[in-house]
């Protein structure tokens, strides 16, 4: 990773992750607008990093969800519908678990 990519990584982390707020149950949600101007060289790296940051924010949101909304079945559905790098999800029914 070059020094330029490290700087972009630090910038994105500080801009997006430090401003995180859990607003799921608020009636008035605040929206932050952040504009990033970059060159074509860094654009792909920024897109990759933004997808990782979205997953980090999802993980933070899951930590705040109440247990009546986040239970094993709903968690498996959320993970299956989200693209994670290097992650495979296999959902087992009780019979399969007992067999293993």
PyMOL commands that set and color helices and strands:
alter all, ss='L'
color gray80, all
select helices_A, chain A and resi 3-17+40-64+72-81+94-99
alter helices_A, ss='H'
color red, helices_A
deselect
rebuild
show_as cartoon
